Amino acid sequence: MAEIIHLVCPKCHTVNRVQAGRLAQEPKCGKCHATLLRAESVKLKGEGFARHLQKSELPLLVDFWAPWCGPCKNMAPAFEEAARMLHPRLRLAKVNTEEERELAARYGIQSIPTMVLFKGGREKARISGAMPAQSIVSWAREQLRG
């Protein structure tokens, strides 16, 4: 029998059951019909962040950033490129620390950009500072192997 994993919809935050072998085929949400997993980052806020973290079985790499941060702006295209390179094995997400101060405080974000890798709902690793796409990809893959 095919392995089933849970994925949270980036649009309506509904939990969906998907065959692991179909992740690259752009499965759709059973409720709102949005594509569940695209080769791009998703913007997360409060409750949506919590649902993705707690209910999705896919590792989550989060870029905590702010719109006034020069290094954050410079890294944004690299983060999107990394999303394409890591698709469909990881979901990449962005959290604006200016809009989500509580989330930033909860995770002890003291400098930006900071990337936090979550697996199984728990923090697995973190790194601060802007990075090129290939470095983001290499770092994430290395952390998931360890």
Accessible surface in RSA format (square Angstrom, percent):
REM  Atomic radii and reference values for relative SASA: ProtOr
REM  Chains: A
REM  Algorithm: Lee & Richards
REM  Probe-radius: 1.40
REM  Slices: 20
REM RES _ NUM      All-atoms   Total-Side   Main-Chain    Non-polar    All polar
REM                ABS   REL    ABS   REL    ABS   REL    ABS   REL    ABS   REL
RES MET A   1   228.23 118.2 137.62  91.1  90.61 215.7 116.63  99.2 111.60 147.9
RES ALA A   2    52.63  48.4  30.13  46.5  22.50  51.2  41.10  57.9  11.53  30.6
RES GLU A   3   120.24  69.0 103.39  78.2  16.85  40.1  47.51  91.9  72.73  59.4
RES ILE A   4    52.25  29.7  33.27  24.8  18.98  45.8  33.27  24.0  18.98  51.5
RES ILE A   5    14.89   8.5  14.89  11.1   0.00   0.0  14.89  10.7   0.00   0.0
RES HIS A   6    60.24  32.9  60.24  41.9   0.00   0.0  40.78  42.0  19.47  22.7
RES LEU A   7     0.00   0.0   0.00   0.0   0.00   0.0   0.00   0.0   0.00   0.0
RES VAL A   8     0.00   0.0   0.00   0.0   0.00   0.0   0.00   0.0   0.00   0.0
RES CYS A   9     0.00   0.0   0.00   0.0   0.00   0.0   0.00   0.0   0.00   0.0
RES PRO A  10    34.95  25.5  19.84  18.1  15.10  54.9  20.15  16.6  14.79  92.0
RES LYS A  11   148.17  72.3 121.37  74.5  26.80  63.8  77.52  69.8  70.65  75.3
RES CYS A  12    42.52  32.2  16.86  18.8  25.66  60.3  23.93  60.6  18.59  20.0
RES HIS A  13    52.05  28.4  50.25  34.9   1.79   4.6  30.05  31.0  22.00  25.6
RES THR A  14    37.42  26.6  34.22  34.7   3.20   7.6  32.28  43.4   5.14   7.8
RES VAL A  15    48.84  32.1  28.89  26.1  19.96  48.1  28.89  25.1  19.96  54.1
RES ASN A  16    15.09  10.4  10.48  10.1   4.61  11.1   7.33  17.7   7.76   7.5
RES ARG A  17   164.76  69.2 134.99  68.8  29.77  70.9  51.13  69.9 113.63  68.9
RES VAL A  18     7.63   5.0   4.14   3.7   3.49   8.4   7.63   6.6   0.00   0.0
RES GLN A  19    78.96  44.2  77.45  56.6   1.51   3.6   7.21  15.4  71.74  54.4
RES ALA A  20    18.91  17.4  16.39  25.3   2.52   5.7  16.67  23.5   2.24   5.9
RES GLY A  21    70.21  86.6   0.00   N/A  70.21  86.6  43.26 118.7  26.95  60.4
RES ARG A  22   102.12  42.9 102.12  52.1   0.00   0.0  28.41  38.8  73.71  44.7
RES LEU A  23     3.48   1.9   3.17   2.3   0.31   0.8   3.17   2.2   0.31   0.8
RES ALA A  24    68.94  63.4  46.97  72.5  21.97  50.0  46.97  66.1  21.97  58.2
RES GLN A  25   118.78  66.4  93.16  68.1  25.62  61.0  41.25  87.8  77.53  58.8
RES GLU A  26    85.98  49.4  81.07  61.3   4.91  11.7  16.80  32.5  69.18  56.5
RES PRO A  27     3.91   2.8   2.83   2.6   1.08   3.9   3.91   3.2   0.00   0.0
RES LYS A  28   116.32  56.7  96.67  59.3  19.65  46.8  70.71  63.6  45.61  48.6
RES CYS A  29     1.02   0.8   0.00   0.0   1.02   2.4   0.00   0.0   1.02   1.1
RES GLY A  30    62.57  77.2   0.00   N/A  62.57  77.2  39.77 109.1  22.80  51.1
RES LYS A  31   146.13  71.3 119.38  73.3  26.75  63.7  75.95  68.4  70.18  74.8
RES CYS A  32    39.98  30.2  16.62  18.5  23.35  54.9  23.50  59.5  16.48  17.8
RES HIS A  33   129.26  70.6 117.32  81.5  11.93  30.5  79.96  82.4  49.29  57.4
RES ALA A  34    23.18  21.3  12.48  19.3  10.70  24.3  23.15  32.6   0.03   0.1
RES THR A  35     7.82   5.6   1.92   1.9   5.90  14.1   0.01   0.0   7.81  11.8
RES LEU A  36     0.56   0.3   0.53   0.4   0.03   0.1   0.55   0.4   0.00   0.0
RES LEU A  37     2.17   1.2   2.11   1.5   0.06   0.1   2.17   1.5   0.00   0.0
RES ARG A  38   127.98  53.7 118.31  60.3   9.68  23.0  27.29  37.3 100.69  61.0
RES ALA A  39    37.48  34.5  26.71  41.2  10.77  24.5  27.65  38.9   9.82  26.0
RES GLU A  40    83.65  48.0  79.06  59.8   4.60  10.9  14.15  27.4  69.51  56.8
RES SER A  41    18.87  15.9   4.60   6.1  14.27  32.9   0.00   0.0  18.87  26.4
RES VAL A  42    23.42  15.4  19.02  17.2   4.40  10.6  23.42  20.3   0.00   0.0
RES LYS A  43   167.48  81.7 145.24  89.1  22.24  53.0  89.87  80.9  77.61  82.7
RES LEU A  44     3.68   2.0   0.01   0.0   3.67   9.2   1.13   0.8   2.55   6.9
RES LYS A  45   120.02  58.6 115.41  70.8   4.61  11.0  69.96  63.0  50.06  53.3
RES GLY A  46    29.67  36.6   0.00   N/A  29.67  36.6  27.89  76.5   1.78   4.0
RES GLU A  47   141.75  81.4 127.29  96.3  14.46  34.4  51.98 100.5  89.77  73.3
RES GLY A  48     6.41   7.9   0.00   N/A   6.41   7.9   1.35   3.7   5.06  11.3
RES PHE A  49     0.71   0.4   0.71   0.4   0.00   0.0   0.71   0.4   0.00   0.0
RES ALA A  50    26.29  24.2  25.01  38.6   1.28   2.9  26.29  37.0   0.00   0.0
RES ARG A  51    74.07  31.1  73.73  37.6   0.34   0.8  20.88  28.5  53.19  32.2
RES HIS A  52     3.14   1.7   0.82   0.6   2.32   5.9   0.65   0.7   2.49   2.9
RES LEU A  53    15.23   8.5  11.59   8.3   3.64   9.1  12.53   8.8   2.70   7.3
RES GLN A  54   129.69  72.5  97.85  71.5  31.85  75.8  31.36  66.8  98.33  74.6
RES LYS A  55   101.95  49.7  92.44  56.7   9.51  22.6  39.01  35.1  62.94  67.0
RES SER A  56    12.16  10.3   3.46   4.6   8.70  20.0   2.83   6.0   9.33  13.1
RES GLU A  57    93.18  53.5  65.80  49.8  27.37  65.2  35.92  69.5  57.25  46.7
RES LEU A  58    16.06   8.9   8.64   6.2   7.42  18.7   9.27   6.5   6.80  18.3
RES PRO A  59    18.22  13.3  17.27  15.7   0.95   3.5  17.97  14.8   0.24   1.5
RES LEU A  60     6.09   3.4   5.95   4.3   0.14   0.4   5.95   4.2   0.14   0.4
RES LEU A  61     0.00   0.0   0.00   0.0   0.00   0.0   0.00   0.0   0.00   0.0
RES VAL A  62     0.00   0.0   0.00   0.0   0.00   0.0   0.00   0.0   0.00   0.0
RES ASP A  63     0.00   0.0   0.00   0.0   0.00   0.0   0.00   0.0   0.00   0.0
RES PHE A  64     0.00   0.0   0.00   0.0   0.00   0.0   0.00   0.0   0.00   0.0
RES TRP A  65    47.24  19.0  47.24  22.9   0.00   0.0  45.79  24.4   1.44   2.3
RES ALA A  66     0.00   0.0   0.00   0.0   0.00   0.0   0.00   0.0   0.00   0.0
RES PRO A  67    57.65  42.0  54.09  49.3   3.55  12.9  54.80  45.2   2.84  17.7
RES TRP A  68   167.58  67.3 138.52  67.0  29.06  68.2 142.43  75.9  25.15  40.8
RES CYS A  69     6.01   4.5   3.94   4.4   2.06   4.9   2.06   5.2   3.94   4.3
RES GLY A  70    36.76  45.3   0.00   N/A  36.76  45.3  30.43  83.5   6.33  14.2
RES PRO A  71    69.28  50.5  67.66  61.7   1.62   5.9  69.28  57.2   0.00   0.0
RES CYS A  72     1.69   1.3   0.06   0.1   1.63   3.8   0.20   0.5   1.49   1.6
RES LYS A  73   125.30  61.1 110.57  67.8  14.73  35.1  64.50  58.1  60.80  64.8
RES ASN A  74   118.68  81.8  96.22  93.0  22.46  54.1  25.91  62.4  92.77  89.7
RES MET A  75     3.13   1.6   0.10   0.1   3.04   7.2   3.13   2.7   0.00   0.0
RES ALA A  76    32.08  29.5  31.71  48.9   0.37   0.8  31.99  45.1   0.09   0.2
RES PRO A  77    90.20  65.7  79.94  72.9  10.27  37.3  87.23  72.0   2.98  18.5
RES ALA A  78    16.44  15.1  12.43  19.2   4.01   9.1  15.15  21.3   1.29   3.4
RES PHE A  79     0.00   0.0   0.00   0.0   0.00   0.0   0.00   0.0   0.00   0.0
RES GLU A  80    46.85  26.9  46.85  35.4   0.00   0.0  34.08  65.9  12.77  10.4
RES GLU A  81    78.52  45.1  78.52  59.4   0.00   0.0  12.56  24.3  65.96  53.9
RES ALA A  82     0.00   0.0   0.00   0.0   0.00   0.0   0.00   0.0   0.00   0.0
RES ALA A  83     4.01   3.7   1.81   2.8   2.20   5.0   1.93   2.7   2.08   5.5
RES ARG A  84   133.93  56.2 118.97  60.6  14.96  35.6  50.79  69.4  83.14  50.4
RES MET A  85    69.87  36.2  49.93  33.0  19.94  47.5  56.54  48.1  13.33  17.7
RES LEU A  86     6.28   3.5   2.92   2.1   3.36   8.4   4.95   3.5   1.32   3.6
RES HIS A  87    43.49  23.8  25.92  18.0  17.57  44.9  19.93  20.5  23.55  27.4
RES PRO A  88    21.66  15.8  21.66  19.7   0.00   0.0  21.66  17.9   0.00   0.0
RES ARG A  89   148.55  62.4 145.17  74.0   3.38   8.1  60.47  82.6  88.09  53.4
RES LEU A  90     8.18   4.6   3.79   2.7   4.39  11.0   3.79   2.7   4.39  11.8
RES ARG A  91     7.98   3.3   5.93   3.0   2.04   4.9   5.65   7.7   2.33   1.4
RES LEU A  92     2.90   1.6   0.77   0.6   2.13   5.3   0.77   0.5   2.13   5.7
RES ALA A  93     0.00   0.0   0.00   0.0   0.00   0.0   0.00   0.0   0.00   0.0
RES LYS A  94    20.22   9.9  18.44  11.3   1.79   4.3  17.50  15.8   2.72   2.9
RES VAL A  95     0.04   0.0   0.00   0.0   0.04   0.1   0.04   0.0   0.00   0.0
RES ASN A  96    20.64  14.2  17.44  16.9   3.20   7.7   7.32  17.6  13.32  12.9
RES THR A  97    14.14  10.1  11.49  11.6   2.66   6.3   7.74  10.4   6.40   9.7
RES GLU A  98    62.04  35.6  48.41  36.6  13.63  32.5  14.45  27.9  47.60  38.9
RES GLU A  99   104.99  60.3  73.50  55.6  31.49  75.0  34.41  66.6  70.58  57.6
RES GLU A 100    27.44  15.8  25.34  19.2   2.10   5.0   2.33   4.5  25.11  20.5
RES ARG A 101   156.23  65.6 149.24  76.1   6.99  16.6  64.38  88.0  91.84  55.7
RES GLU A 102   125.06  71.8 115.33  87.3   9.73  23.2  53.44 103.4  71.62  58.5
RES LEU A 103     3.16   1.8   3.10   2.2   0.07   0.2   3.10   2.2   0.07   0.2
RES ALA A 104    11.35  10.4  11.25  17.4   0.10   0.2  11.35  16.0   0.00   0.0
RES ALA A 105    79.81  73.4  51.30  79.2  28.51  64.8  62.15  87.5  17.65  46.8
RES ARG A 106   134.93  56.7  98.20  50.1  36.72  87.4  57.71  78.9  77.22  46.8
RES TYR A 107    39.58  18.5  32.78  18.7   6.80  17.7  26.50  19.9  13.08  16.1
RES GLY A 108    39.67  48.9   0.00   N/A  39.67  48.9  30.21  82.9   9.46  21.2
RES ILE A 109    25.30  14.4   2.57   1.9  22.73  54.8   2.88   2.1  22.42  60.8
RES GLN A 110   174.83  97.8 132.54  96.9  42.29 100.7  47.67 101.5 127.16  96.4
RES SER A 111    60.13  50.8  52.07  69.5   8.05  18.5  47.90 102.0  12.22  17.1
RES ILE A 112    38.36  21.8  18.35  13.7  20.01  48.2  18.72  13.5  19.64  53.3
RES PRO A 113     1.98   1.4   1.67   1.5   0.31   1.1   1.69   1.4   0.30   1.8
RES THR A 114     2.78   2.0   2.57   2.6   0.21   0.5   1.58   2.1   1.19   1.8
RES MET A 115     0.93   0.5   0.77   0.5   0.16   0.4   0.77   0.7   0.16   0.2
RES VAL A 116     0.00   0.0   0.00   0.0   0.00   0.0   0.00   0.0   0.00   0.0
RES LEU A 117     0.00   0.0   0.00   0.0   0.00   0.0   0.00   0.0   0.00   0.0
RES PHE A 118     3.69   1.8   3.05   1.9   0.65   1.7   3.13   1.9   0.57   1.6
RES LYS A 119   100.99  49.3  90.94  55.8  10.06  23.9  50.32  45.3  50.67  54.0
RES GLY A 120    68.40  84.4   0.00   N/A  68.40  84.4  39.77 109.1  28.63  64.1
RES GLY A 121    31.05  38.3   0.00   N/A  31.05  38.3   8.78  24.1  22.27  49.9
RES ARG A 122   186.89  78.5 182.66  93.1   4.24  10.1  61.09  83.5 125.80  76.2
RES GLU A 123    77.92  44.7  48.12  36.4  29.80  71.0  23.34  45.1  54.58  44.6
RES LYS A 124    82.55  40.3  49.35  30.3  33.20  79.0  24.58  22.1  57.97  61.7
RES ALA A 125    15.57  14.3   7.56  11.7   8.01  18.2  15.57  21.9   0.00   0.0
RES ARG A 126    89.80  37.7  65.56  33.4  24.24  57.7  44.40  60.7  45.39  27.5
RES ILE A 127    53.52  30.5  48.18  35.9   5.34  12.9  53.35  38.4   0.17   0.5
RES SER A 128    62.62  52.9  36.23  48.4  26.38  60.8  23.53  50.1  39.09  54.8
RES GLY A 129    31.48  38.8   0.00   N/A  31.48  38.8  29.52  81.0   1.96   4.4
RES ALA A 130    52.64  48.4  23.26  35.9  29.38  66.8  23.55  33.2  29.08  77.0
RES MET A 131    29.41  15.2  23.84  15.8   5.57  13.3  27.32  23.2   2.09   2.8
RES PRO A 132    89.20  65.0  82.64  75.3   6.57  23.9  88.66  73.2   0.54   3.4
RES ALA A 133     7.91   7.3   5.22   8.1   2.69   6.1   5.22   7.4   2.69   7.1
RES GLN A 134    98.54  55.1  96.58  70.6   1.96   4.7  60.96 129.8  37.58  28.5
RES SER A 135    42.87  36.2  36.37  48.5   6.49  15.0  14.41  30.7  28.45  39.9
RES ILE A 136     0.00   0.0   0.00   0.0   0.00   0.0   0.00   0.0   0.00   0.0
RES VAL A 137     0.08   0.1   0.08   0.1   0.00   0.0   0.08   0.1   0.00   0.0
RES SER A 138    55.56  46.9  48.25  64.4   7.30  16.8  36.59  77.9  18.96  26.6
RES TRP A 139    34.26  13.7  27.78  13.4   6.48  15.2  25.18  13.4   9.08  14.7
RES ALA A 140     0.00   0.0   0.00   0.0   0.00   0.0   0.00   0.0   0.00   0.0
RES ARG A 141   108.09  45.4 105.35  53.7   2.74   6.5  33.11  45.3  74.97  45.4
RES GLU A 142    93.32  53.6  91.63  69.3   1.70   4.0  34.54  66.8  58.78  48.0
RES GLN A 143    49.25  27.5  45.57  33.3   3.68   8.8   2.23   4.8  47.01  35.7
RES LEU A 144    40.80  22.7  26.16  18.7  14.64  36.8  26.59  18.7  14.21  38.2
RES ARG A 145   170.86  71.7 133.72  68.2  37.15  88.4  74.90 102.4  95.96  58.2
RES GLY A 146    78.70  97.1   0.00   N/A  78.70  97.1  60.87 167.1  17.83  39.9
END  Absolute sums over single chains surface
CHAIN  1 A     7661.2       5918.9       1742.4       3886.1       3775.1
END  Absolute sums over all chains
TOTAL          7661.2       5918.9       1742.4       3886.1       3775.1
